[in-house]
Each structure stands twice: as C-alpha cells, then as structure tokens.
Amino acid sequence: MSADRTAVDPGTWSSALDAVRLLDADGSPVTHDRYDPVPLPDLLEHYRAMVLGRRFDDQAGALVRQGRLAVYPSSHGQEACQVAAALALRPGDWLFPTYRDSVAVATRGVDPVEVLAWLRGDWHCVFDPTAHHVAPQATPLATQLLHAVGVAHAARLRGEDTVVMALCGDGATSEGDFHEALNFAAVFHTPVVFLVQNNKYAISVPLAHQSVAPSLACKGVGYGIPGILVDGNDVAALSAVLGRAVADAAAGGGPVLVEADTYRMHAHTNADDPTRYRTDEEVRSWECRDPISRVRTYLRDVGALDDAAEQALAAEAEALAAHVREGLSRARPSEPDDLFAHVYASPTPQLLAQRDLLRAELATEEADR
C-alpha cells in the first residue's frame, strides 16, 4: 500500500493540508516526494482534452443564450478536474458525474450532442450508460455517490475488476448522502475514488458557511478513508493522484477521498447572478491560475508543443463546436403520449382523460392542415 493511502490522523492535519502540486501557476515544474512527473505523452493527451473541453463548454453556454439549451452549468476553469477524472479510469471502470461534469462525460467518450440533450428538455438520459460506463448526470446533490458505491460493491461481490470514480462538489459534502456513501464505502472496502471539486461555492453559499474543517479531504478521517488534497488547477498533479488512487483501489486498497482545490469561473448556471455573492477581484485572482494556460506554458517550454500543433488542435476544437451546434439544431422526435406514460405505475382516470384530450386536439390540428 502506498504511503499516501495511510489514513490522515487529526494530529497531522497541518502536513496533510499541503496540496499536491507538480506544476506551479506559471507552468514551472515542482518536485514532489511521492508523485513522479507525468510523462509528456500523457500530459499532451490531457492538454488536448482540456482544450476540447473548454471549447465544448463555451459552445454550450452560447447555445443557452440562443435558446437551444434550457440551462447549462459551466465547468469553465475546472477542466483539469474534469479531464483527469475521466482519463484516470480504465475502459471497464465507471464514472458517476454531477450536472456540472459534462466535460468529464464527453472526455469519457460520450457524443457531446448526447451529453447536452437532457439540458434542452429531453426527459431521459440520451446516451447508453452501460456502453460507456458513465452514469446519467445527477442533478440532486450527492445522490449519485450512493449509486456509485453500490455499483462498486456489486462489482466486488461479483469478482469484477472495476473501480468507480464518483464526482461531487463542495456543496455535496454538506449532504447526508455524502456521509452515508463514505461510511458504506469504508465499511465494505469498496473500490471507489471520491473526487470533490471544491470550487468554493455551493450555488451562492461559500465554503466557510458549510464547514470549518481545515480541508474537505479531512472529512475522510472519520470514516477511516485516506484523504488527499490536490491543486485542482494542476492537471499533472490530478493525473498523478487520481491515477494512483484508481490503481490502488483496483489492487484492493479500498476507497479514497480526493479534494481538488479549484474555482468556478462562470456563474452557477445561466440563471445565476454571481455578483451577488462574490467580487470581480476574487474572480480575477483565479484567472492567473488557469489550468489550461499552466500546462500549455510547460509543454511549450519543454518543446512538446509548437504553433503547428496548437493550430491543429484549435481546428479540432472548432470542428467539435460545429458538431455540437449541428446536432442540437436538429429537431428531435417527440411522442406526446410520453407526457403521461411514466407519471404513475398505473395511470389514473384523470391522467387518461388528459391524454385522450391531447390526442383529440392533435388529431383536430392534423385534420385542419
């Protein structure tokens, strides 16, 4: 068992609170005593995914403003967390995302158009979770963590080599489901990696109003789960930490809790006004910690990235955005009876009467054409 999987004792919190970092905000490499530098091919893969993810994220925001999406929770500024979580998993592992983790879902291989379809009004998960080993994105806070633990426990009982990556935000750590999931995972020694993306606000509630723990990673102490704090804007550090956590879980090491120190640059959703609870100065202070700029600087400094490669990647990102625009501009088939089919296990007389009334109105409209 690796050294960093030793459960953190409350008396050693001060040392445990040093965030793992392999690249400084200016792109300079940092030596760490437990994590080796990430190989350049892996860093290039992460950089590519982050650039594509941000273009996808920005395109989704534009589609909201155009009325083609009802809502979109942006992860702009959290791309390192999104990409590292998805790429740390093996093909047979599972990802359990939140509503803000669209970039992680797309990085896992789901068609970006299918990733966004539920945000334009579709009532079900459009993509096949079993084909991609990606659970539907969860809107209720922390409920997916219990599902994640259940899948991991079932896989372990069946003797399957499966690790589950369960994503959540800092606000979810204030929910009862978070604590139930950690407790179950610890007691049954399930192969789950909990990644808390601490972006500082649960909608409008700052972290200081949620917890006085010195770190959310320390919350694992009460359950006997190792807690690791990592710079959430350093994709190299995230790749190293999450990669080892997945490997350890697969080897029987049990669950681990990783807190990524990051920041939500955009509003909670398009319905949110972040100026009511945070200042422009605070936002600007995080701009210099941008996760994409950080790794780009490093890759260019070591000669692994040049203008030609950047231009090719920019063209790939624009092609992705065009694919998303085209896909979400196509009319989707709809079945009016679906409005009534899944309200009750057995439809009530009133529901059937409403269904028949709608059918009659649609038939009249069709006859009048």
QUIVENQUI-V606196 format. One record per backbone hydrogen bond with DSSP energy under -1.0 kcal/mol. NH is the residue of the N-H (numbers start at 1). CO is the residue of the C=O. If there is no record, write none. Layout:
# QUIVENQUI-V606196
nh={NH:NH}
co={CO:CO}
This chain:
# QUIVENQUI-V606196
nh={5:6:12:13:16:17:18:20:24:27:30:43:44:45:46:47:48:49:50:51:52:53:54:55:56:57:58:59:60:61:62:63:64:65:66:67:68:69:70:71:78:82:83:84:85:86:87:88:93:94:95:96:99:101:105:106:107:108:109:110:115:116:119:120:122:132:133:134:135:138:145:147:148:149:150:151:152:153:154:155:156:157:158:159:160:162:164:165:166:167:168:174:175:179:180:181:182:183:184:185:186:187:188:190:192:193:194:195:196:197:198:198:199:202:203:204:205:207:209:210:211:219:220:221:223:224:225:228:230:231:232:234:238:239:240:241:242:243:244:245:246:247:248:249:250:251:252:253:256:257:258:259:260:261:262:264:265:272:276:277:278:283:284:285:286:289:290:294:295:296:297:298:299:300:301:302:303:304:310:311:312:313:314:315:316:317:318:319:320:321:322:323:324:325:326:327:328:338:339:340:341:352:353:354:355:356:357:358:359:360:361:362:363:364:365:366:367:368}
co={2:3:9:10:12:13:15:229:28:24:22:39:40:41:42:43:44:45:46:47:48:49:50:51:52:53:54:55:56:57:58:59:60:61:62:64:63:63:119:119:75:78:79:80:81:82:83:84:90:163:133:165:138:98:101:102:103:104:106:105:111:112:116:117:117:128:129:129:95:97:142:143:144:145:146:147:148:149:150:151:152:153:154:156:155:160:191:94:193:96:195:171:172:175:176:177:178:179:180:181:182:183:184:185:190:164:256:166:258:168:196:260:197:205:201:202:202:200:206:207:207:216:217:218:220:221:220:257:259:20:261:231:234:235:236:237:238:239:240:241:242:243:244:245:246:247:249:248:192:226:194:228:196:230:198:199:76:269:273:274:274:279:280:281:283:286:287:290:291:292:293:294:295:296:297:298:300:299:306:307:308:309:310:311:312:313:314:315:316:317:318:319:320:321:322:323:324:335:336:337:337:348:349:350:351:352:353:354:355:356:357:358:359:360:361:362:363:364}
